[in-house]
Amino acid sequence: MNYVPGPQTKRAVLAAAVAAAVLQMANQAAAQTAAPAEEAMTAVVVTGSLIRRVANEGATPLVTIKSSELQARGNTELKDLVLEMPQSLSLGTNSGAAGPVINLRGLGPMRTLTLLNGRRLANEPLQDQYVSVNVMPRMALDRVETLNGGAASIYGADAIGGVQNFLTKRGFEGVSVKAEYAPTQKGGADSKSVGAILGTGNLSRDGWNAYLALDYQKKDALFQGDRPQQHDPAILRTLGLGITPDARNPTPVANFGFARNANSNYNPTFATGCLAPYATPTLGNNSTAATPVYAAGCVRNPLFWNAVTDGSEIINVSGRASLNLPGGHKLDLDVLHSEFTVQKYRGMQVPGTAQPFTTYSLPATSKYYPGKGITPAVPVVGSNTGSNTPAMFIDPAKTPGTVSDLNMNNRTIYFQWGPAELGPAYRNDKQSNDRIVLSAEGEVLGWDYRAGLNYGESKRDTRAGEGYILYSKAQEGFNNGTLNPFGLQDAAGQAYLESIQAEDYTYRLNKAYNQSVDVTLSKGLWDLPGGPLTLAVSGELRRDGAQTFNAPLDYVLKKADGSYNIDAAGSVVQSDLVGETPQGVAKKIHRTIASLLMEAEAPITDKFLLNAAVRADRYSDLKQTTVNPKLAARWQPFQQLVLRGNVNTGFRAPSIIDIQNPTPEVRNQVMDDPVLCPSSQPLVAATGTPKSGYTYDQVCNVATNYWTKSPNNDFLKPEKSRGFSFGFALEPVKDLSITVDYWGLKLRDVLGAVTIAEIQQNPAKYEVNFVRNADGTIDHIVASQANRGQTRIRGLDLSASYRFPKTSFGTFDAKLDGTYMDKYEFQSEKNGPWLSNVGIITNDGRYGGSGPNAGLAGLPQINPRWKHTASVTYTNGAWASTLSQRYNSSVTDVTPRAGSTLTEVEAYKQYNLNVNYTGFKNTTISFGVNNLTGEWPPLTSNSTYSGGYVTSMADMLGRVYRFSVEYKF
């Protein structure tokens, strides 16, 4: 029978052909007369290649940013670099606790490979897909190299969108300490940091060096109340955003009813204002409709409860010991300990489906029972028999009729409630990343070698902070009259509340591991007219692992038989902890990845260079080998012009957690049941109408669990990509440099979850994704991973820099770095229609779930057509100042809220000014203003952003002042 080669065989043949062609051309060119040798320049290994080269020689564009430039731009943390890079796009309203991440080409951080000194770290352990820039050391940082575009032929999986390599100093002598303070003009989100680096030994003089660096930063949270003019619902409703009044919801002054499934009909504090600042009165979300329907009560005040940005604390300790040995050999030992804690504010927590009931109850014996003296009676209109539910009185115009006090008839009342005195609940998401690398390089038998041993470990310990209470204890407090659900607590109630908090309780623990050994050999085989034909071969053996732990049983409730209420899969069914559910099933999982790669670089002439690479990776759990080639060329027809281009393939393997996840990943969202409480705005909670047989409190505006990962997804397969780029670098006049690169990429078998929004919009299509209880209400919704459709993107990168002629009063430098997004299209399902996502904002669920960021971003990603960073730097003696601009072009809202005509989301411009002074010995003093003009994020009427502002394109800090002092001993 005839053998038909498969895709991997074809790629291997193609790679071999490319390599053979390079060698053949090199062999022919070797016969030519070599050009005269030029003065030797230091060669280094740069990101994107295994071969030593002069940094500007490569055929693939590379962006390098020095740490001093980050400071000149006014960056107070590496998150600012993420926001500024035009090649890194927003992740919608993703507000998770994993920390800021790089998202090159808008393909998601799981498709951007983040390295430290050229090697991988252990991934964030919950998702096992990316590394936060929070773990990178700042004081020891030398530069950041970013390779935009596919680099799987060198680095393997995850480098589809590109590679970002953080490089620390190799050697530091002396002591340097730095302190920085960055307060916001309007308060909230103040940042404080200190850093130090201590080093001894001189590599040139002594042949050795060792240093230790420390970074510490603490940043306060920002609440909506810190920016009331931007978040007050009454103000937002005047801006034409189509925002309707809130429906009554759980507050510290409870709305109550006489049944668990009808628990919000009345409120004894409505007439007196609902206890500011914790709650405010509402007439209901349909009270402003053409035919108003009133549902009076109290709602949580978002200015008090809602955080705009979370608090954080970062501690990084890094060090390096370097030794230069005789014969040009070098040994380095790198260590890193990084930990950062995100203080994730979650508002007011109320009972959910994991508690015995979603409501509390209050008996008539409580001293806080309405109408018994402490809590006022509720005025109602109409029939008031003591067994019915008359309407609550608002005023004679809205609720005409005879007014009387609600006849409680000693009935037990039911309500949803959270404590005011404990403030907004928060969890502490503490993440650590530890790594040790022993590396060596030098020359043996004419071959340059580099070798490394790498061990990394990361941990994510998620703990309840303040504001999380125990359901059974709270219910006990209501039963015995200790707790007041209709106002602030007395001294006894306050003490009792504090005693039933689950503060500092770990309810989820995950670890990830990364171990590897790598060896690279390179050698110039023979001389060509443009330089030596160089071959590099490399091998890597890597073992990735993850460990999950059993859910802690402290607050897991028991069944009638005395056993813990955990299902057959090991997931907790019922817990006493209000607001979070203990998670985890103990399991150790791992995979082994064996990799071989080859790179050849042939300077055919002194003007024309070819580079070819191919890499094969074998994944033990996927039981398949991927082969990915790359071919790049560089032609310099004359000194001022370089033409370059490359074609490449890439892949991304499903993460170890994607495939071997031991438990479902459960998330929660307040929503209307799209079947039993249908609405014309299914993505906006509390806008639906309950179907016959169900009450509003049962199926509308309900906290609902959904799974974004299901256990054991061994059917998933790798994503595969094909990419290209071509462009030029031009220096038309002295000190003016311009680079332009047009690039494209096609990604297939995209791994993505069905978003909850997509399911809400198409409940009939996704009927099987609903798992319902015996009474028909939702138990949970399955919205988990699958290989879906394809994605194709194209764009253009433009950069320019110019140094003006020196003057008697100083020098000026100008820089521009921008990206134009030409195309960003994707399919929401295999063979489905192509959807475009450039220059728009939408709440269409397909845009959040089917594209490359599915399952990571909370809502659809925004891809502005144009994004840039520009700067002008002035230097004169000891003074240096930089004015920089960050710019995103406007986008069109294609799904504005009903009732709004605001469809343009305006362009965003932010200016930062930074001034450095080095006139004092060994001292650098910096003063800066970030967001010089006090710009707020653009307004939007899209329900994706409930607060009315596009906070994924810019933050809500307003103007920020920055002061820093660095002293070197």
N, C-alpha and C positions, 0 to 999 in steps of 0.2 A: 504494500500500500504506500501511497505517496505521503510524505511528512509535510504538514502545513505548519510553518513556524508561527508561534504565538507572539503576542505583543512584546513580551520581555526579550524573547530571542531576537526579534527584529531590532529592538533598541540596542541590544548588545552588538549585533552585526553592524548597525549604523555607527555605534561608538567606535568599534574596531576599524571601520572604514575611515572614519574621521581621523583617528590616530594614525592610520597607515598613510593617509593623504598628507598629514602634517609631516610625517617622517620622510615621505618621498620628496615633498617640496624642499624640505630641509636638506636632503641629500643632494638634490640638484643645485640648490643655492650654495652649498658648501664649496662647490667648484669655482664659484665666483671669487674675485679678489676681495679680501676683507678690507673694510674701510679703516682708516687710521683710528687708533685707539684714542678715546677721550679720557680726560682726567677721571679717575675712579670716584664714584659717589657711594655713600653708604646705602646698602640694600637692606630692606626690612620685609617682614611678612605682614601683609595688610589683609584686612577682612575681605573674604571672597576668593582667596587663593592660597595654595600650599607653597608657592614659589616665592623666594626672596626677590625683591625688585626695588628699584627706586620708586618712591611712593606715587609719582605721577605717570608711571609708564603703563598702567594696566588698561585693558580693553573694556572694562566694566566700570561705570561711574560709581564713585565712592564719595560720600559726604563726611567730612571730618569736622567736629566741633571741639575746640579746646575748652577745658574747664574754666579758663579765664574768660572766654567768650560768653559762657552761660552766666557768669557773674555780671558781666557787662550788660547783659540783656535784662538784668533784674530778676533772674530766676531765684526764688527762695527755696525751691525743692525741684526734684527731677520731674515731678508732675507737670511743671511749667514747660519743660522741654517737650513732653507728650502733646500738650495743647498747641504749642507753637509750630511743630513740624508740619509743613503743608502736605507731606506724604502720609501723615498719620491722621486718621479721621475719627470723628466722634463715634461713640457706641450707643447712640440713642440715649434713653434715660436709665441706662444701667447704673444702679446705685448700690451695687454689691460691696462687700467688705474685703475683696481681694486686693484692693489697692490699685493705683493707676498703672495702666499697661499700654504698650505700644501696639498700634493697629495700622501697620503699613498697608497702603493701597486700599484701606477699608475692608480688608479681607478677614479681619479679626486677629486678636493677639495670639490665637492658637496657630496662626499661619505666619507669624513673625517669630523668628528664632532669636531669643535674647541670650547673649553670652556675656561672661565675665572673663576677661583676658583670654578670649578665644575658645573657651570651653563651656559646656552646659552646666547649669545648676539644677538641683532638684526642683521640679515644678511645684506650683501651689498645689497642695495635696487634695483639696476637695474636688476640683475639676480635673486636675492633672493635665493641664493644657497650656499653661503659660507661666511667666515669671513677672512679678511686679517690679517696677523700677525702684520701689521703696527699699528693696534689699541691697541696692547698689551703694557702695561707700562714696561719700562726697569729698571728704578731706584728702583721701588718697587718689582721687580720680585725676587722670591725666587728660584723657580725651574720650570722645564717643565717636565711633565709626559706624556709619549706617550705609548698608548696601541695599538699594531699592531694586526689587525684582528677584526672580527665582535664583536660588543658590543651592538647590538640592543636590546638584552634582558634586558639591564640595562638602556640604554639611548634613545632607540627608533630610529626614522628615522635618516638617514644620517651617522650612525656609521658602515657602511658596511666595509670600509677599515680600520677603527680604530678611535681612539679618541686622540686628543692632548689637554692636560689640562695645562693652564698657571696658576701657583699659586703664589700669592703675599705674602709678609711677613704678619704674624699676630703679629704686634707689632714692632715698631722701636723707639728708644730713642736717641735723640741727633740731630745733623745736619751733613749731608754729601753732599758735592758738587763735581761735576766731570766735566771736560772739555776734549774734545777729538778732534783731528784734523787728518784727513787721506787724504793726498794728493797723487795723482798718480805720478809716476816718469815722465811720458811723458806728463802730463797735461790733463785737462778735468776731469770731474766727481769727483772733490774734495769734501770731506765730512767734515762737522763741526757739533759738537753736544755739548750740555751742559745739565747737569742734576742736580737735587737737591732733597733731601728728608729731611724733618723736622718732628721730632716726640717728643712727650712728654708723660710722664706717664709710669709706669712700671707695667705690668700685674701681676707679682709675688708679688711685694711690695705694689703697690697701688690698684691693681685690675682693672686698666683701662689703655688704651693707645689710642692715636690718632696720626696719621701722615698724611702728605700730600707730594706727590712726583710730580716732574715736569720733563718732557723730551722734549728736542727740538733738531731736527736734520735738516740740510739743505744739500742737495746733488746737485751738478751741473750736467747738462746734458753732455753727451759725444757724439761728432759728428765724423763722418767718417774722417773729416779733422784733427781731433786730433790724428788719427792713420793712416796717409796717406800710410805708407808702407803696411798696411794690407787691405786697401780698394781702393787704386787707381785702376780703371778699367784696365789701361794699364798694371799694374803689375799683376793683377789677371789673365789676359789673357795669361800670360807667364807661369802659374803654371799648365797647363794641365787640367783646370777645364771645358773646353768646352764653356767658356763664349764668346758670340759673341758681336760685337759692338752694341751699343744702336741704336734703331730707333729714328729718330728725334722726339722731344716731346716739349711740351710747356715750354718756358723759358722767362726770362725778356727781351730777344732780340728775338722777335716773328718770327717764321716761318709763312708765310702767303700764302693765295690763293685768288682766285676771286669768291669763292662760299662758303657757310657755310659748305657744305659737302665735300669740297676740299680746306682745309684751311692751308696747310703746305708745299706747293711746293717750296717756295722761302724764302731766308733769306739775307737781305742786309749786314749783319755783318759776314757771313760765311768766306769770303775771308780774314778778318782781325782777326779771331780767336774767335769770338762769345762772347766777353766781359767776360774774366776771372775776378774773380773766379766763377762767377755765372753760366756760361755756357761754353761748349766746342764744337768744331766742330765734326761732324760725317759724314761718308759716307753712313750710313744706315746699318741695321742689316744683310743684305745679301751681304754686300760689300766684305766679306772674303770667300764667297762660292766658290766652284769650278768654277762655271760660275757666276762671280760677277754681281750683280745688284746694281746700285748706286742710292741712294736717299739722297743727301747731305742736310745738314741743321745744326741746333744747338740743343744740348741736355742739360738738366740740369746737372750741375756738382754735383754728389752725395757727394763729399767731403765737399761741402758747405751746401747742403740742408738736408742731411739725418742724423738723430740722431741714434746712436747705443743704448744708454740708455737715458731715459728721466730724467729731473730734478724732484726733489721732496722736500717736506717740511713736517715734522712730528711734531705735538705738542700733547703731552699726559699729562693730569693732572689726577692723581688718589689719592685716599685717603681711609683711613679706621679708623673707631672708634670702639674700642673693649672694652667690659665690662665683667668682671668676677663677677658673682653674687653668693651669698651664695648657698650652696647645689650643686655646680658644674655646675650651669647654665651659659651659655655664650651668649652674644648678640654681633652682629657685624653689622655695617653699612658700606657698600662698595659703593664708587662712582667712576665713570670714565667719563671723557670727553676726547675724542680723536678726532683729526682731522688731516688728511693728504691730501696734494694737490699734484697731479701728473701733472707736466708740460709736457703735451703730445705733442711732436713735430710732425707735420704733413707735413713737407716739404712745397712746393709751392702750393697754392690753385688756381685752375682754375674753370671756370664755368662748372656746371654739368647739369643733366637733370632737377633739381629743379629750375634752372634759366630760364628766358625767352628764351635764346639761350645758346648753349654750346660754343659759340664763341663771341668775341667782333668784332666790325667793325670800320674802319677808313675811313672817307670821303677824297676826293681829296683836300678839302679845308684846311686840317690840315697842319701846318708847318712841321710836321714830316713825311708827305707822301713821300715815296721813290722817289728819283730822283729830289727833289725840293730844294736841297741845304744842309739841315741838315742831312738827311738820304741818304746815297749813293744809286745810282741806282744798280739794280741787273744784272750782266752779264749773258746772255743766249746764246744758240747756236740753229741754225736752224731757221725755219720760225717764224717770230715775227710780227704778223699783228696788235696787239692791241686788238684782240678778241679771240686769242687762248692762249695756255699755253705751250710755248716751255720749253725745259729742261734747268735747271740752269747749268752754266758753272762751271766745277771743275778744269780741266787742259786738255791740248791738247790730252793726252793719253786716259783719261777716257771719255771725252766728246768732240770728234773731231767735227769740223765744224766751220762755220763762227760765230764769237763772236760779239754780239751787246748788248746794254742796253735794258732791258725788256721794251717793249712798254706798259706802264701802261694805256694809253688812258683814264686817269681820272676815271678808274673803282674803285668802292668801294672795299676795301680789307677786308678780314676776317681772324681772327687768334685767337689762345688760348694763354693766357699770364698771368703772375703773377708778382708782383712788387719785385724788387731786394732790394730796400732800407729798406723794412720792415723786411727783413730776413725770416728765416723759420717760418711759421705760427705755433702757438701752442695754445692748449686749456688748460685751467686750470680745471682739474677734482678734485673738492674739496669734500672730503668725511668726514663725522663726525659720531661718534658712542658714544652715551651717555647711561649710565646705572646706576641704583641705586638698591642695593639689601639690604634688611633687613633680617638677618638670626638669628636663635636661635638654640641652642643645649643644651642638658643636659639629665637628667634622671628623669622620673616620674613613680612611681609605679613599679619600676624594669625594665622599658623599656627605652632604649636610644632613644632619639628623635632628629630629625633635621628638621627644617622647614624654609621656605624662601619665601619672596615676592620679585618679580623681575620685574622691568620695564626697557625696553631698547628701544632706538629709533636711527635709522641711517638715514642719509641724503646724497644724492649725487647731487651736484650742478655743472653742467657742463657749463662752460663759455668759450666764444671765447676770446683768448688772442690777442697778436699782430699778424699781418699778415693776418687777416681776413677782407676783404673789402666788400663794397656793390656794386652789379653788376650795378644797374642803375646809381649810382654816377660815377663809373669808366667809363661806356659808355658815360656819359655826358662829362667827362674829355677828352675822345678821340674825341668826336664830336666838342668840342670847341677849341681843340688844346692845352689843358693844359697838358695832359699826353702823354708821349713818349713811344710807345711800342717797340722801337728799340734801347734803350740805357738808361743810367741813367737819372734821372729827373733833371731839373734845379730847382732853389730855389722855384719857384711857384709850380712846379709839386710835389716837395717833401712835401711842406706844404699841398697841396691838398690831397696827398696820406694819410698823417697822419690824415687829417680831415674826411676821409671816412672809417676809421677803425671802426669795431664794437667791440672794446675792452671792456672786462668785461661784455659782454652781455650774460645772462643766456638763453640758448636755450633748456635746458632739466633739469627737476627737478624731483627727485624721493625720496620717504621716505619709510621706513619699520619700523615695530613695533614688539615688543616681550613683552608680559605680561604673568606672570605665578605665580602660587602659588603651593608649593610642601610640602609634609609632609612625613617623613620617620620614621618608628618605628622599632627597632630591640631589640632582647632579646635572651639571652641564655636560652633555654628551659630546658635542663637537661645536666648533665655532662656525657661525653663519655671518654673513655680511653685517647684519644688525646686532649681533651678539650671540651668545651661546644658545644652542637648542637645549632646553632644560626639561628634564623629566622628573616628576615627583610621583611617588607611590606611597600610599598610606593605608593603614589598617586600624580598625577600632573595634573593640569588644566592649559592649555596654550592657549593663543589667539595670533595668528600671523596676522599681518595686513600689508598692503601696500597702498600707496597713490601715484597716479600720478596726474599731473597737466596739464591744457590746455597749448598747445604750445603758448608761448608769441607771440603776434600779431605785435610787433614793425616792423618787417621786412618781414612779410607775404604779398605777393603781392595780389592785388585785381583783380577780374574779371571785365568784361566790365559793368556788372550791379552794380558795387560798392561793392559787397560782397567779403569777403576774399576767396582766392582760396584754400579751404579746402574740401576734399572729404566727402562722406556721413559717413565714419567711423571716421572722425575727424582728419585725417592725412593731414599734409600740402602738397599741390601739388606744389606750386610755391613760392619761397622765394627769397629775394634780397640778402641774406647772401651767399657769395661764399665760398664753402667748407664744410659747415655744414647746416643741415636742422632743423629748430625748430621742436621739437617733443613733443607729449603728448596729452592725452585726460583726462580730469579731472575724476577721479574715485577713490573711496575708496573701497577696497576689504579686506576681512578677512576670517579667518577660525578658528575653535575651535578644539583643540586636547585634548581629555580626556584620561588619561593613568593610568593603574593600573599595579603594578608589585610585584613580590615576589621573594626573594632569600633565599636559605637555604644552610648552610654550616655545613657539618658533618665530624669532625675529627674522623673517625671510630676507628683508633688507633693512637698512637703517630707517626706513620709512613705513614698512609694513610688517605687522606682527599678527600671528595667529595663536589662539589659545584654545585648547580643547580639554575637556574633562569628562569623566564618566564615573559613576558611583553605583555600587550594588549594595543593597541592604536586605538582610534576611531577618524577619521577625518570627520568633518562635511561636507566639500565640496566633498569628495570622497564617502561619504555615505557607508563606510565599515570599518570593524574592522580588524586589523592585529594582529596576535598572534605569538610571537617569543620566543622559548625556547633556553636554552643553558645548556650544561652539561660539567663540567670540573672535572678533577681528578689530584691529586698530590700524588706521592708515593716516600718516602725517605727510601730506603732499608738500607742505612747506612749514616753516617754523611756527607760524602763527595759527595754524589750523590742524585740528585732529578730528578725524572721522572715526566713529566706533559703532559697533553693533554686536548683538548676540542673540542666539536662540537657545532655548533651554526647555527641559521638562522637569516636573517636580511631583511630589506626592506628600500627602499627610496621612499617617496611619491613625486610625481611631485610638484615642487614649486608652491606657490600661483600665481606667475607670469606666470609660465608655463601654468596653467589651465585657469586663469582668466585675462590674458593679455589684456588690453583694446585696444592696438594699435600694429601694427607690429613693430618688431625690425629690423631696416634698416641698412645695412652695404654697403660699396662701395668698388669695386675693379677694377683696370684697367685690361682689358682682351680683347681677340678677341672673337667675336660672334662665338660660336662653330659650328653654322649652316651656317651663312652667310659669315664667314671669317675662313673657316676650316684650320687646321694646323696639321702637324705631331707631333707638340709639343703643345697640346692644353692648357697646364698649363703655357706656356711661352708667355706673351703678345708680340704683334708685330711680330709674326712669321707666321701669316696666310696670305691667299690671298683672297681678296674680290670676291664674286660671281658676275656674270654678273648682271648689273642693280644697283649695289651698289659701292660706292667709298670706298677707304681705310679709310678715315677719318670718314665715317659713321659707319662702322662695325668692324674695326680693331683698337686695342690699345685704346679702349674706356672705360671711367669710367662708371661702370655698378652697379646699385643698386640691392641688393638681400636681401630677408627677411629671418632672422634666427629664427624668431618667428612670428606666425600668431595669430590673436585675437581669444580668446574663444576656447581653446582646451580641452573641457570637456570629450573628448574621451580617454584621456591619463589615464593610470593606473599605479599603483606603480611597481617599480622594486622589485624583490625578490631574495634573495641569500641564499646559504648554504655554510658553511665554516668549516674548521677544522685546528687544529695545534697539533703537538705532538713533544716533544723534551726532552732535559735533561739539567741540570746544574751540573757541575762537578768541584770539587776542589781537583785535584789529589795530589797537594802538597800545603803547606802553602803559602798563598798570591797569588796563581794562580787560577783564576776562568775562566771557559769556559762554554758557553751556546750555544746550537744548537737547533733550532726549525724548523721543516719542516711544511709548511702550504699550504693550498689551498682554493680556493673559486670558486663557480660557480654562475654567475649572469644571470638572465633571464629577458625578457621584458625590455631590456636596452633602456633607453630614449636617443634618439639621433637625431640630425638633419641630413638631407642629405647635405653633404658639397657641397660648390660651385665647388670644384675640381672634385667631383664625377659627378656632372652634366656636367661640361665642358668635361669630358672624355667620357660621355655616353649621348650625347644630344638626340639621338633617343629614348632611354629608358625613359628619363625624359622630353619628349616633352611637356607634360602638365604643367610642372613647369615654362615654359617660358611664360611671359605675354608681348605681343608685341604691339607696336604702330600701327597706321593705315598704316604707310609706311613699316612695317615689322621689323623695328629695335626694340631692346629690351627696354621695359619700366622697367621691373624688373623681377627677378627670385625668385621663392618661394623655399626656402631651410629650411623648418621648422621642428618642433619636431614631433616625432612619437615613439611608442614602436617598437623597431627593433628586432635584434637577441639576441644572448647570448654571454657571455664572461666567459672564465674559465682560471684561473691563478694558478700557483704553484711555490713555491720557498723555499729557505732555508735562515734563519737568523743565523749568526754566530757572537758571541762576545767573546772577551777574554781580561782579564786584569791581570797584574802581577806587584807586588811590589818587586823590587829586595832587597836583604839584605842590610841593612843600612851600609854605609861606613863612614869613618872619614871625607870624603869630600862631603857628602850629600847623598840623596836618589834618586832613579830612579823609575818611574812608567811608564808602557806601557799599551796602550789600543788599541783594534781593534774592529770595529763594521762594519759588512759587510752583504750584501744581494746578494744571487745568484738567478737569475730568471730562473727557470726551464721551465716554460711554460707561454705563454701569447697568448691566442687564442680568436678569436671573430668571430661572424657572422655579415656580413654587412646588412643582412635582415633576416626576419623570415624564418627558415628552409633553409637558404643559406649555402654555403660551409664555412668551418672553415678556417680562415686566421691566420697565425702566425706572431707575431710582437715582436720577441726577437732578439736582436743583429743585427737589420737591420735599414736602413733608406730608406724611399721610399716617392715618391710624389703621389702614388696611392691614389686617392680621398677616397676610401673606408676606408683607415686606419685613416683618419682624421675625418670622419663623422660617422662611424658606431660603433666604440668602445666606451668605457665608457666615454671618454672625448669629445664626439661629441657635437658640438655647443659651446664649451668653448675654446679649443685650436685652434689657427688659422690653424695649419697644423698638420700632424701626429706626435704622441708622439714617442719618442725614449726610448726604454727599453734596456739598456745595460745588458749583461748577468751577469756581476759582478760589484758591486759598494761598496766602503768602505771608511771609515774614520779611520785613525790610528794616534796615538800620542804617544810621549815620553815626560815625564815631569821630570825635574831635580830640586830638591829643596835643598838649603843649607842656613840655617839661614834666612836672610832677602831677599835672592834671590830665584826666581823661574822662570824657563823658560820652554816653551813648544814648541816642534816642531811637527807640525801635517801635515798629508797628506790627500788630497781628491783625490779619484781615480775612474774613469769610464773605463771599458774595451772597446776595439775597437768594431766597428760595421761595417757591410757591406752595401754599397750602392747598392741596387738592381735596381735603376732607375737613373743612372748618366745621365748628359746632353749628348745629341748627340755630338759626336766628342771627348768625354773624356773617358779615360781608367782608371781614378782614381776611384776605387771602395772600397778601404779600408779607413774608417774614423778611424784614429789612436786613441789609448787609450789616456786619458787625466789624467795628474797628476799635482796637485797643492800643493805646500808646503808653509805653514805659520809658522812663527817664532814669538814668543811673550816672552818678558822678563818683569817680575815684580820685583820691589824693594820696600820693606817696612821698610827700615832702618831709615827713618825719622819719627819722632813721628806723629802718626795719618795720615800718608800720604802714598799713594800707587802711585808709578810712573810706567807707562808701556810704553814700546817701542816695536813695532812689525813691521814685514814686511810680508804682505800678497802677495802670489804668488812670493815667494823668487827667483825662477829661471826665472821669467818673461815669463811664458808659455802663448801662445795664444791658443784659442780654436782650435780644429782639423780642418783641411781643408776638404771641401766637394765639390764635383762637382754636387751635387743634386740641382735642381732648386728651391727646397723648401727654401733654404737659398741663396738668391740672392747675398749676400755679400761674399760668398765663405767660411764662417766659421760656425761651429755648435754652435751658440750662446746660444742655450738652455741648453747645457751641461756645459758651462763656460762663463764668461763675457770677454769683450774686454778691461778691465781696464789695464792689464799688472801689473807691480809691483806697490804695494801700500804701503806707509809708514804710520804707525799709532803711534800717540803720545797721551797719556792721563795722567791726573793727578787727583787723588781723595783725598780729604782732609776731615777728620771727626773731628768735634768739640766735 
